Amino acid sequence: ALPSPFDAKKAKLLIHRGIDTRYRVREHSLQPICETIYASVSVKQGNYIVFFPSYAYLKQCAALFAQLYPHIRLHIQRNDMNEQERSAFLSLFDKQKDTMICFCVLGGMFSEGIDFKGEKLIGVFVVGVGLPQINEETDLLKQYFDETLQKGYAYAYQYPGMNKVLQACGRLIRSVEDKGVIVLLDNRYATQSYRALFPLHMRHYEMVYSPQECTAILERFWKDVNE
């Protein structure tokens, strides 16, 4: 693996270890997620993307966020967008009048293969760890890798999920001039099994527990990176 050619100081990575996005407690995560997003984007005006593991989760958070912060411009990716609608969605990032947040799906059309250079995108949030849905095919993969490598869960679920997360994070820094923030919202990122999967340029991070910590850290980051 080649090292990143970009200056690591131009990207600030935060891991929020106070949020649990597992399905059984997902309802309790909605408010903390919305508050963390707002606390982070309030520091600097610009365009941000929040990636969710599913449309259902996205819609729940979008409804609450719009209710709590109606003054923030919010756009939502639909699962049935045609090419024209996709282009119109991407054109939203050409404007920097105020703060805009787009809620998108992890592993979807906007999470890989797209360059958001310069001021088009200054922040990426990833909700959850991107685990594939449980189904017969994935369970067969898990069974196979359990038998061959004793790492069934890692190869069937954790590694594919982390690949999607890294693809989404990669939308942020696309040139040497780019700078911005990445916020990972899930307490599993604080575990060694996930931190070991971070590429070298993502090994410098700060742990946070509250929206207030996000605000304080990002205020310092934007001040330093713009000096």
Backbone as a ProteinNet text record, in pm:
[ID]
protein_1_A
[PRIMARY]
ALPSPFDAKKAKLLIHRGIDTRYRVREHSLQPICETIYASVSVKQGNYIVFFPSYAYLKQCAALFAQLYPHIRLHIQRNDMNEQERSAFLSLFDKQKDTMICFCVLGGMFSEGIDFKGEKLIGVFVVGVGLPQINEETDLLKQYFDETLQKGYAYAYQYPGMNKVLQACGRLIRSVEDKGVIVLLDNRYATQSYRALFPLHMRHYEMVYSPQECTAILERFWKDVNE
[TERTIARY]
84.7	0	88.1	59.6	136.7	85.1	173.1	127.5	50	-34.6	-109.7	-15.3	-34.5	49.9	6.7	-103	-158.5	-113.7	-112.1	-71.3	-178.1	-140.6	-236.4	-291.7	-218.6	-264.1	-382.7	-411.2	-521.8	-655.6	-652.5	-775.8	-781.3	-891.9	-909.8	-1008.4	-963.7	-1047.4	-1091.8	-1223.6	-1281.9	-1356.4	-1342.2	-1418.1	-1509.3	-1639.9	-1736.1	-1765.2	-1708.1	-1723.6	-1841.6	-1922.6	-2038.8	-2168.8	-2160.4	-2280.7	-2279.6	-2389.2	-2406.7	-2511.8	-2474.1	-2568.5	-2620.7	-2595.8	-2646.7	-2798.9	-2851.9	-2994.7	-3085.9	-3049	-3138.5	-3152.9	-3056	-3062.5	-3061.9	-3095.6	-3084.1	-3168.6	-3285.5	-3374.3	-3305.2	-3224.2	-3157.3	-3041.4	-2997.4	-2882.4	-2921.1	-3048.4	-3090.9	-3057.3	-3094.7	-3070.4	-2921	-2838.8	-2695.3	-2630.9	-2674.7	-2619.6	-2651.5	-2777.1	-2817.8	-2744.1	-2732.3	-2664.4	-2515.6	-2453.2	-2311.1	-2288.6	-2374.8	-2363.9	-2375.8	-2476.7	-2499.3	-2383.2	-2334.4	-2222.8	-2098.4	-2080.6	-1962.1	-1972.4	-2088.6	-2102.4	-2117.6	-2156.8	-2175.4	-2043.1	-1933.5	-1802.3	-1760.1	-1790.6	-1748.5	-1855.3	-1888.9	-1987	-1929.9	-2012.3	-1967	-2057.8	-2010.7	-2088.1	-2039.6	-2135.2	-2105	-2190.7	-2138	-2215	-2217.7	-2335	-2349.9	-2390.8	-2312.8	-2341.7	-2404.3	-2515	-2588.1	-2584.6	-2597.1	-2592.8	-2719.5	-2830.4	-2954.6	-3043.9	-3138.5	-3233.5	-3326.2	-3363.2	-3454.5	-3392.1	-3267.4	-3194.2	-3177.3	-3142.9	-3126.8	-3254.1	-3367.8	-3494.5	-3531.1	-3502.8	-3530.5	-3449.5	-3321	-3234	-3269.3	-3302.9	-3336.8	-3460.6	-3559.9	-3682.8	-3654.9	-3572.1	-3541.7	-3452.3	-3354.4	-3263	-3339	-3428.6	-3507.4	-3596.6	-3642.1	-3725.8	-3644.3	-3524	-3440	-3371.6	-3330.7	-3250.8	-3308	-3425.8	-3491.8	-3418.6	-3327.2	-3256	-3138.6	-3102	-2992	-3045.9	-2979.1	-3020.6	-2986.2	-3088.6	-3072.2	-3125	-3043.7	-3084.6	-3066.3	-3155.8	-3156.3	-3145.2	-3053	-3041.7	-3162	-3222	-3329.9	-3273.8	-3340.9	-3289.4	-3332.2	-3407.8	-3455.1	-3413.5	-3301.1	-3256.4	-3214.1	-3259.1	-3209.9	-3084.2	-3026.6	-2901.1	-2914.4	-3026.9	-3048.5	-3059.3	-3130.1	-3145.3	-3012.5	-2933.5	-2801.3	-2712.6	-2716.6	-2636.2	-2681.5	-2813	-2867	-2824	-2820.3	-2778.1	-2632	-2548.1	-2406	-2381.4	-2466.5	-2449.1	-2473.6	-2541.2	-2563.5	-2431.3	-2327.8	-2199.4	-2117.5	-2167.4	-2097.3	-2125.6	-2222.9	-2263.7	-2218.7	-2164.5	-2119.9	-2180	-2309	-2373.3	-2383.7	-2416	-2435.7	-2398.3	-2434.1	-2405.5	-2510	-2462.7	-2550.6	-2506.7	-2604.3	-2577	-2655.3	-2588.8	-2655.2	-2650.7	-2765.6	-2773.9	-2773.9	-2674.8	-2659	-2641.1	-2644.9	-2633.2	-2491.6	-2437	-2304.7	-2305.1	-2204.6	-2199	-2283.6	-2346.4	-2432.6	-2357.5	-2432.4	-2373.2	-2288.5	-2308.4	-2232.7	-2118.3	-2096.6	-1994.1	-1864.4	-1860.4	-1736.2	-1732.1	-1610.4	-1591.8	-1626.7	-1642.3	-1677.8	-1575	-1527.7	-1431.9	-1503.9	-1493.8	-1544.1	-1422.2	-1363.6	-1239.1	-1261.7	-1159.2	-1160.6	-1271.7	-1342.6	-1448.2	-1580.7	-1583.9	-1709.6	-1754.8	-1658	-1690	-1584.9	-1630	-1533.9	-1556.9	-1652.2	-1674.3	-1752.2	-1710.7	-1778.2	-1808.4	-1931.1	-1971.4	-2009.9	-1971.2	-2011.9	-2082.5	-2208.4	-2288.5	-2281.5	-2234.7	-2223.5	-2094	-2081.1	-1957.3	-1979.1	-2094.1	-2116.5	-2136	-2174.6	-2187.4	-2290.8	-2259.5	-2359.3	-2479.6	-2591.7	-2711.2	-2692.7	-2752.3	-2745.6	-2835.9	-2778.6	-2857.2	-2785.5	-2844.6	-2790.1	-2651.8	-2633.3	-2504.6	-2392.5	-2419.1	-2317.1	-2287.9	-2391.5	-2369.8	-2286.4	-2302.9	-2220.4	-2074.4	-2052	-1915.2	-1855.4	-1935.2	-1888.2	-1851.1	-1935	-1908.9	-1779.9	-1761.1	-1641.7	-1514.3	-1514.3	-1393.6	-1372.9	-1479	-1462.4	-1386.5	-1422.8	-1361.7	-1219	-1190.7	-1059.1	-959	-1006.9	-915.7	-952.4	-1060.2	-1111.1	-1140.4	-1177.1	-1210.9	-1337.3	-1439.1	-1560.7	-1627.8	-1644.8	-1712.5	-1633.1	-1500.6	-1416.6	-1429.1	-1417.7	-1419.1	-1558.4	-1660.9	-1796.9	-1863.8	-1827.4	-1897.3	-1804.6	-1705.2	-1624.7	-1544.5	-1471.2	-1386.2	-1466.9	-1572.6	-1653.2	-1714.6	-1757.7	-1813.8	-1710.2	-1589.8	-1484	-1440.5	-1444	-1412	-1506.8	-1634.8	-1733.2	-1709	-1673.1	-1645.1	-1525.9	-1419.3	-1299.5	-1325.8	-1408.3	-1446.3	-1519	-1611.5	-1686.8	-1594.5	-1504	-1409.6	-1319.8	-1292.6	-1205.9	-1264.5	-1391.7	-1452.1	-1397.4	-1339.5	-1306.1	-1179	-1068.2	-938.5	-903.8	-916	-894	-777.6	-718.9	-604.4	-521.3	-403.2	-314.7	-370.8	-462.7	-521.2	-639.2	-696.4	-817.8	-791.5	-893.6	-887.1	-1028.3	-1039.5	-1172.3	-1171.5	-1290.9	-1307.5	-1381.1	-1345.7	-1414.4	-1458.2	-1586	-1637.8	-1700.4	-1646	-1698.3	-1787.1	-1914	-2012.9	-2051.2	-1971.5	-2001.1	-1892.2	-1933.3	-1833.8	-1744.3	-1781.5	-1697.3	-1566	-1563.5	-1438.7	-1332.2	-1374.4	-1279.1	-1210.7	-1257.5	-1199	-1076.2	-986.3	-862.6	-889.1	-993.5	-1021.7	-1057.6	-1114.5	-1145	-1030.3	-967.9	-858.4	-741.9	-725.6	-619.2	-643.1	-766.6	-800.5	-785.7	-758.9	-739.6	-610.2	-612.4	-487.3	-398.3	-271.8	-175	-217.1	-275.6	-310.5	-431.4	-496.5	-609	-574.8	-446	-406.5	-397.3	-407.9	-405.5	-549.8	-606.6	-746.8	-763.4	-879.3	-913.7	-1047.7	-1055.9	-1180.4	-1266.1	-1395.6	-1487.5	-1605.5	-1667.7	-1781.7	-1907.5	-1892.9	-2007.4	-1999.3	-2112.2	-2110.9	-2022.2	-2018	-1937.8	-1789.2	-1743.9	-1604.1	-1575.3	-1669	-1652.6	-1634	-1717.8	-1709.9	-1574.1	-1528.7	-1402.9	-1284.4	-1279.4	-1167.6	-1167.6	-1285.8	-1293.3	-1268.5	-1303.4	-1268.9	-1118	-1045.6	-899	-844.1	-902.2	-853.8	-866.9	-985.8	-1007.6	-922.6	-901.6	-815.2	-671	-622.6	-483.8	-463.4	-558.4	-539.3	-554.5	-621.2	-640.8	-536.1	-447.6	-344.8	-233.3
-119	0	123.8	214.6	338.3	438.1	519.3	622.5	731.2	802.6	911.8	1025.6	1086.6	1199.2	1330.7	1330.5	1454.1	1479	1604.5	1646.6	1604.1	1516.5	1465.3	1575.3	1685.7	1794.6	1870.5	1848.3	1919.6	1846.7	1730.3	1656.2	1620.9	1651.8	1620.3	1503.7	1395.2	1277.4	1269.9	1263.9	1247.1	1114.5	1046	923.9	950.7	941.4	962.8	828.3	807.8	678	676	781	785.6	750.8	704.5	673.9	527.7	459.1	318.7	312.5	268	265.2	124.7	30.1	-105.1	-102.2	-192.5	-187.8	-187.2	-263.9	-278.7	-150.1	-58.4	67.2	189	167.6	273.2	395.8	374.5	486.4	585.1	532.7	618.2	696.8	656.6	723.6	846.8	861.4	967.2	1107.3	1135.5	1269	1299.1	1209.4	1237.8	1257.1	1181.4	1196.8	1335.9	1375.7	1507.3	1619.8	1607.2	1711.7	1720	1605.3	1603.3	1663.6	1630.3	1687.2	1839.1	1887	2031.2	2102.3	2043.9	2105.4	2113.5	2017.3	2013.3	2109.5	2115.3	2201.5	2347.8	2374.2	2512.6	2587.6	2514.2	2577.1	2648.4	2587.9	2647.1	2627	2732.8	2726.5	2649.4	2565.2	2488.9	2371.2	2282.2	2165.9	2040.3	1961.9	1841.2	1725.2	1602.8	1482.4	1393.3	1338.9	1239.1	1108.1	1003.5	872.6	780.9	718	626.9	484.6	384.1	245.5	199.7	275.5	235.7	357.6	343.7	452	473.3	364.6	376.2	461	433.3	508.5	653.5	672.7	807.3	889.5	830.6	903.7	939.6	849.3	877.9	998.2	997.1	1106.7	1236.8	1227.8	1347.5	1415.3	1335.3	1391.8	1465.8	1405.9	1469.8	1592	1581.2	1693.6	1814.8	1791.7	1901.3	1965.9	1886.4	1939.2	2021.7	1974.3	2042.8	2166.6	2158.4	2265.4	2305.2	2361.8	2392.9	2497.9	2572.8	2677.4	2622.3	2496.7	2435.6	2374	2404.2	2350.7	2201.8	2119	1973.4	1911	1824.8	1752.1	1603.4	1523.6	1379.8	1301.8	1206.6	1117.7	1022.7	1009.4	912.1	785.7	675.6	549.1	521.3	613	590.3	704.2	768.3	881.5	835.8	910.7	885.2	969.6	959.6	1028.6	1179.7	1232.9	1377.6	1425.3	1350.8	1386	1372.1	1274.4	1257.1	1377.4	1423.1	1539.4	1664.4	1679.9	1795.5	1793	1673.9	1658.5	1698.9	1654.6	1687.9	1836.8	1899.6	2043.2	2126.7	2070.8	2142.6	2179.3	2098.5	2120.3	2231.2	2283.3	2393.8	2527.4	2528.5	2654.3	2655.4	2767.3	2779.8	2904.2	2923.6	3041.5	3029.8	2911.4	2890	2745.3	2698	2558.5	2466.5	2363.2	2262.8	2124.3	2041.9	1904.5	1811.2	1711.2	1608.7	1476.5	1415.2	1283.7	1180.2	1091.4	992.2	853.6	753.1	614.5	563.3	499.4	440.2	329.9	332.3	233.7	268.4	386.2	429.5	509.4	572.6	639.6	761	818.6	938.4	910.3	783.6	752.2	700.8	684.5	640.6	687.4	708	743.5	886.6	974.3	1114.1	1204.5	1304.9	1401.7	1528.1	1557.8	1684	1769.5	1834.2	1906.2	2043.4	2089	2223.8	2245.5	2355.9	2394.9	2323.8	2236.1	2165.4	2080.9	2028.3	1943.6	1966.1	2000.3	2024.6	1932.6	1841.9	1752.7	1628.2	1515.2	1387.4	1323.9	1278.2	1202.4	1061.8	961.7	824.9	769.5	733.5	677.2	524.9	460.7	315.4	268.3	135.4	75.3	3.6	24.7	-22.6	-171.3	-241.3	-386.7	-427	-527.8	-578.2	-636.7	-640.4	-699.8	-850.5	-903.5	-1047.6	-1117.7	-1206.3	-1286.1	-1418.8	-1503.5	-1637.7	-1634.7	-1546.6	-1539.6	-1496.8	-1392.2	-1343.6	-1446.5	-1516.5	-1621.5	-1737	-1766.1	-1869.8	-1827.2	-1696.7	-1643.5	-1654.6	-1619	-1626.2	-1769.9	-1863.1	-2004	-2051.1	-2010.7	-2051.2	-1997.7	-1868.2	-1809.6	-1850.2	-1892.3	-1952.2	-2083.8	-2161.1	-2292.6	-2283.6	-2183.9	-2175.9	-2088.1	-1976.3	-1880.8	-1847.5	-1906	-1875.4	-1726.5	-1660.5	-1517.6	-1491.7	-1567.4	-1556.1	-1421	-1369.3	-1240.5	-1128.4	-1132.3	-1026.1	-1020.3	-1135	-1135.8	-1116.3	-1161.9	-1151.1	-1018.7	-961.1	-841.2	-720.7	-737.3	-622	-562	-643.2	-590.4	-525.4	-589.1	-521.7	-391.1	-389.1	-266.5	-156.9	-191	-91.3	-39.7	-123.9	-77.7	33.4	16.9	120.5	248.8	233.3	350.1	428.3	358.1	425	490.6	428.4	490.5	621.6	621.1	743.3	851.7	814.4	911.9	968.7	888.8	932.1	1038.3	1070.3	1178.2	1314.4	1324.1	1454.8	1516.6	1446.8	1502.1	1446.7	1532.9	1488.9	1561.1	1659.5	1731.8	1787.5	1838.7	1889.3	2013.9	2082.6	2203.3	2173	2054.5	2022.9	2012.4	2047.8	2033.9	2013.3	1943.1	1918.8	1823.4	1782.3	1701	1571.3	1467.6	1338.7	1302.5	1269.7	1230.5	1092	995.8	859.7	842.7	810.9	808.8	664.9	603.9	468.8	429.7	376.1	341.9	224.6	149.9	37.8	85.1	207.7	259.8	281.6	285.9	304.5	173.9	61.4	-68.2	-95.5	-177.5	-208.3	-281.1	-364.3	-441	-350.7	-234	-138.2	-40.6	5.1	101.2	39.1	-92.2	-161.6	-159.9	-133.8	-131.9	6.4	107.8	242.2	247.3	308.6	330.6	426.8	434.7	515.1	660.4	719.2	860.8	887.3	779.3	796.1	749.7	730.4	684.4	799.1	922.2	1037.8	1087	1059.1	1092.8	1137.7	1195.7	1232.3	1169.8	1118.5	1061.4	1171.6	1166	1261.5	1185.7	1250.7	1191	1276.4	1399.2	1490.5	1588	1648.9	1752.4	1870.5	1904.2	2017.8	1994.4	1870.7	1838.6	1853.6	1812.6	1829	1976.1	2060.3	2203.3	2259.5	2228.5	2283	2237.9	2109.9	2055.8	2113.3	2121.7	2169.4	2320	2393.5	2536.7	2555	2475	2482.2	2437	2329.1	2276.7	2380	2437.5	2533	2659.8	2698.1	2813.9	2783.4	2665.8	2629.7	2607.3	2538	2501	2620.3	2725.2	2844.3	2952.5	2929.5	3030.8	3027.9
0	0	0	-90.2	-97.7	5.6	61.7	155.8	81.6	154.2	93.8	55.2	-62.9	-103.4	-39.6	33.9	87.5	231.2	269.1	402.9	503.9	595.4	693.8	783.3	799.2	885.9	826.9	698.2	634.5	650.1	714.3	740.9	888.2	952.6	1094.2	1106.4	1168	1187.9	1333.3	1353.1	1486.3	1492.6	1604.3	1630.3	1749.5	1726.7	1835.6	1899.5	2016	2082.4	2178.6	2177	2264.7	2194.5	2069	1991.3	1949.8	1976.3	1937.2	1826.7	1707.5	1595.3	1566.6	1656.6	1634.3	1624.8	1545.9	1511.3	1634.1	1734.9	1850.8	1932.3	1918.5	1994.5	1901.7	1777.6	1677.3	1709.5	1765.9	1799.2	1893.8	1985.5	2084.3	2023.9	1904.8	1843.4	1762.4	1728.4	1636.1	1687.7	1810.5	1866.7	1877.6	1936.5	1943.7	1807.1	1707.8	1572.5	1519	1528.3	1477.9	1550.2	1682.1	1759.6	1723.9	1699.4	1663.6	1525.5	1431.8	1297.1	1304.3	1375.7	1382.9	1451.8	1561.3	1634	1545.8	1457.1	1371.7	1254.2	1190	1072.6	1111.2	1235.3	1279	1289.7	1296.1	1311.3	1183.7	1067.7	940.6	834.6	766.6	658.2	539.9	480.1	364.8	336.6	249.4	207.6	280.4	328.3	404.5	353.1	367.2	335.8	459.7	487.9	593.7	526.9	548.9	489.8	594.2	556	644	587.6	673.4	626.2	554.6	567.9	502	479.5	385.5	359.8	478.8	544.1	658.4	769.2	799.6	902.6	858.3	732.1	675.7	693.3	659	665.7	809.6	902.5	1043.6	1091.7	1059.2	1102.2	1031.5	903.6	826.3	883.6	920.7	976.8	1106.5	1192.4	1320.2	1299.5	1211.1	1188.4	1134.1	1039.2	982.2	1087.7	1181.9	1289.7	1388.7	1420.8	1519	1462	1334.5	1274	1137.4	1134.8	1006.9	923.6	985	911.6	830.4	850.1	775.1	646	535.4	405.9	399.5	383	386.6	257.8	197.4	77.2	102.3	43.9	69.8	-60.5	-63.1	-177.5	-180.7	-298.2	-316.2	-379.1	-356.5	-408.1	-551.5	-611.5	-748.6	-842.2	-814	-894.8	-1034.9	-1136.1	-1271.1	-1295.7	-1415.1	-1443.6	-1432.7	-1478.1	-1472.5	-1327.8	-1246.5	-1105.1	-1031.1	-1069	-1009	-1041.1	-1164.3	-1203.7	-1130.6	-1115.5	-1043.7	-896.8	-838.5	-699.3	-684	-776.6	-771.5	-792.3	-872.3	-898.1	-773.3	-674	-548.5	-482.4	-506.5	-441	-507.1	-619	-685.4	-618.7	-527.9	-464.3	-318.4	-275.1	-135.8	-69.4	-87.9	-29	123	168.4	310.8	340.9	458.5	492.7	432.5	366.1	307	353.9	389	428.7	337.4	284.9	204.2	279.2	294.6	356.3	243.8	244.2	138.8	198.8	111.4	155	131.9	232.3	223.6	117.9	30.7	-76.1	-196.5	-192.8	-302.1	-406	-496.6	-612.1	-576.4	-456.8	-420	-323.4	-289.8	-190.7	-251.8	-383.5	-446.6	-592.1	-642.3	-782.7	-817.6	-716.7	-743.4	-676.3	-750.7	-696.9	-650.7	-521	-466.7	-431.5	-531	-508.8	-445.4	-375	-319.3	-218.6	-235.8	-142.4	-168.3	-267	-294.7	-176.3	-102.2	13.2	120.8	242.8	350.1	470.5	459.7	572.3	534.6	592.6	570.1	706.1	723.2	840.9	796.4	873.8	844.6	968.4	950.1	1058.2	1048.8	1155.1	1154.6	1090.9	1081.1	1029.6	897.2	834.7	698.7	682.5	786.1	776.4	671.4	589.2	492.9	566	496.6	555.3	571.6	675.7	698.8	597.5	519.9	425.3	401.8	320.6	301.3	237.3	137.8	68.8	163.4	243	336.1	444.5	487.5	587.4	531.7	403.5	341	335	305.4	307.7	447.7	546.2	684.5	720.5	681.2	710.9	643.1	516.9	442.5	507.9	542.9	600.7	746.5	813.8	945.7	934.5	831.4	813.7	761.6	676.7	612.9	687.4	745.5	808.5	953	1002.3	1136.9	1153.8	1041.7	1045.5	963.9	988.8	910.1	919.8	1041.1	1058.7	992.8	1007.9	951.8	800.1	734	588.2	529.4	596.9	543.4	577.3	691.2	736.8	759.9	846.8	888.6	773.3	697.7	591.1	478.3	427.5	324.3	374.4	500.9	557	565.1	609.8	623.1	486.5	384.9	249.4	206.5	235.4	200.6	279.8	406.3	490.5	435.9	400.2	349.3	214.3	130.5	3.7	28.8	124.5	156.4	211.3	301.5	357.6	248.8	146.9	38.1	-51.3	-35.4	-115.5	-72.6	46.3	103.3	45.9	56.1	14.2	-123.9	-226.3	-364.4	-430.7	-364.4	-419.6	-304.8	-336.2	-231.2	-163.4	-229.4	-170.4	-78.5	-89.2	-14.4	135.6	213.7	358.6	411.4	523.6	576.4	694.5	734.2	855.1	821.2	894	885.9	1026.8	1042.8	1173.6	1161.6	1233.6	1234.6	1356.7	1332.9	1440.5	1475.3	1560	1607.8	1706.6	1821.8	1923.3	1884.2	1779.7	1736.9	1674.9	1622.3	1566.1	1674.4	1799	1908.5	1948.5	1894	1928.7	1842.4	1894.2	1823.4	1692	1688.4	1566.6	1449.3	1476	1369.4	1345.1	1451.7	1434.6	1356.9	1369.4	1295.5	1145.1	1104.1	961.6	898.9	980.5	925.2	843.2	725	651.9	728.6	690.7	765.2	781.9	675.6	683.5	773.3	822.6	914.5	1055.6	1083.2	1216	1316.5	1269.5	1359.9	1378.3	1492.4	1517.3	1661.7	1688.9	1826.3	1861.1	1981.7	2031.8	2093.1	2067.8	2129.1	2190.3	2286.3	2355.7	2344.1	2297.8	2298.8	2181.8	2144.3	2040.6	2077.4	2206.2	2250.4	2224.4	2242.2	2212.6	2063.9	1980.3	1835.1	1800.8	1855.7	1827.6	1867.1	1987.2	2037.1	1952.1	1917.8	1839.6	1698.7	1637.9	1500.3	1490.2	1592.1	1592.4	1587.2	1664.9	1663.3	1528.5	1474.5	1347.1	1236	1221.1	1111.9	1130	1253.4	1279.4	1236.1	1272.5	1240.2	1090.3	1027	888	794	840.7	756.8	781.7	876.8	905.8	801.1
[MASK]
+++++++++++++++++++++++++++++++++++++++++++++++++++++++++++++++++++++++++++++++++++++++++++++++++++++++++++++++++++++++++++++++++++++++++++++++++++++++++++++++++++++++++++++++++++++++++++++++++++++++++++++++++++++++++++++++++++

